[in-house]
Amino acid sequence: MSGHFVYILKCGDGSYYTGWTTDVEHRVAAHAAGRGAKYTRGRGPVELVHVEEFATKSEALSREIAIKKLSRSQKEALINGDQ
C-alpha cells in the first residue's frame, strides 16, 4: 500500500486518537509500543478502528483536521460506517 492514510485508534481508556501516516501498520505498532503520539502514551492498549486512504498528504491532513473536529458520537458513526 502506498499513499497517505488517516486513521482512528481507540485507546484503552475509551478515547479516540486520530492521526495520519504513510505506513499504518508501522504507526499503530509505534503507538502500541508507547513511541507514538504523546496522547496515546499511557492510554494503551490501542486498537485500530478506522482507516481512510488519500492520494496526497494535503488531502490526508485536511481529513485528519475534519475528523478531529467531529464529536464523539460523530466519530463513532464514522467508525461504524454510518457516515
Buried (B, 14 or more C-beta within 10 A) or exposed (E): EEBBBBBBBBBEEEEBBBBBBEEBEEBBEBBBEEEBBEBBEEBBEBEBBBEBBBEEEEBBBBBBEEBBEBEEEEBBEBBEEEE
